[in-house]
Amino acid sequence: MKRFLPLFVLSLCLAGFFNYPALGQRTAENIGTLMLITKSCSRNLEDQAQGPCSRLVLDQLQKDVISLRFIARGKQIDTSDQLTFAGTSQGSLQCKNTRCALNGPLELELSSLSEVAYNRNGVAEEMPKAWPVLGSCKLEAKSVSCKARSIQGQRWEATATF
């Protein structure tokens, strides 16, 4: 159940987009992606120490649902791992034609977190691990900071500047 929360949220967004054309037109203006190359970036995976990351990708799935993907090199050449925080915000990214910009500070109330590793072909090595979490992310013009805790006590932190 925990592993499917991000997929469930995405399927709800897609269902709403395809079932209501008039609403879908307005919703399309509120969805998109913002990719950032980081100057500095660190994050930890479950039960691991902080490690470096190289990219940050923000996805807005609907006006108030945002995910942040901290992407890092994997353990082997040409592999990667990804730590994703997902939650809701009172504000939103400014998106047009699926491209987004951060036009001011935002704070996300986190609901889920996932980890996944990809092989050199870009295929997930196993099913993503996912947890319901409590925590927040602060998005500013030049930085992002996230902290989350699962009900089992695991803790994650990620920060980036760009």
N, C-alpha and C positions, 0 to 999 in steps of 0.2 A: 504494500500500500504506500509506504513512505517513498519508494523509488519512483512511483508514477505521478506524484504531485505536480512536478513541472510539466509533464506531458498532459496531465489533466487540464491545467491552466491553459496551455497552448491549444488544446482541442476545443475548449470553451471559446477561446478567442476566435479560432477559425470557424467554428459553428456559427457564431454571431455574425462574422464577416460574410459568410456565404448565404445565410438564411434571410438577411435583411439588406437588400441592395442599397436602399437609401441610407441606412445606417452605415453600411459598409463603405460607402463613399466618404462619409465623414470620418469613420474609423481609420481609413487608409491614411488620412492626414496625421493621425496620431500614432502610427506605428513606424518603426524603423530601427536603424542601427547607427551607432557612433563607435568607430574604431580609433583607439588612441595608442600611439607608440609612447612608451613610458621613459622618463628620465631615470627614475628609480622605482622599484617595485619589489614587494616581498609578500609572501603568503605562506601559510602552513596547510598541509594536508592532514587528514585525521591521524592523530597520535604521532605527528612528526614535528621537527623543529622548523622555524621559519626558513624559507628558501627563496631564491630570486624568481622573478617572472619578467616577461618581456613585453607583453601586450595586455591591454585592457579593452574589452568589447562590451558596450552597453547596448542592450536590446530593449526597446519599448514595445511590449506586446499589445497594450491598449493604453489609454491615456494615463492611468494611474498604476500600471503594473510594469516594473522594470527589473531586468536581470543584469548582473555585472559578472562577466567572465574574466578571471585572471588566468592568463595562459602562460605556461612555462615550458622550457625544454624538458623532454622526458629523460629517463635514465639511459637510453641508448640513442645513437645518432639518428636524426630525422624523426624522432618521436616527440610527443608532447603530452602534457597533462593540463587539466583545466579544473579550476575551482569556481563554481558558480553560486552567487548569492542572489536570491529572488525575493521581491517584496513589493509593497505598495507605498505610494507617496501622495501627499496632498497636491504637489505640483507635478510637472511632467517635463520631459525633454521637448524641444521644439523640433518637430519632424515634418518634412515635406518630401514627397516622392521617395520614401523609405530611408532618407538620410536625415540624421538628427544632429542637433547641437545642444550643448548645455548652456542655457542663458541665465544662469543664476544658481545659487545654492539650492540643493535638494536634500531631504533626509528621507531615507527609506526605512520603513518598519519591515523587518525581514520575517518571512514565513517558512522558507525552505532553503536548503543548501545542497549542492551535489558536487561529486568529484568523478572525473572520468579520465582515463589514459587512452591515447590514440597511438596506433602503430605508424610506421613510415608511410603507409598508404592512406592515412587519414581515417582508418576504421577503428572504432572503439575496441579495445582489447577485451573488455568484458562489460556487462551491464553497469551503468553508472550507479554509484552509491549515493543515496539521498537520505536526508534527515529533515524532519520538521525542526525549526529552530526559533529561538527568541534572539533578537539583536537588532542592530541598525547599521546603516551605511550613511556616511555624510559625503555628499558630492559637492565640491567647490570648483571654482574656475580652473585651478591648477593642481588639484589633488582629490583623492578619494581615500576614505578610511572606512573599513568594515570590521565589525566584531559580532560574532554569533556564538550561541551556546545551545547544545541539544538538551533534551530532557534527561538523557543518559549521562550528561556531564562533559561531553566532548566540547572543545573550544576551538574556534577558528578566528584568525585575524588576517587581514590583508590591507596593505596600503600601497598607494601609487602616487607619483607626481608626474606631470606631463607639461 
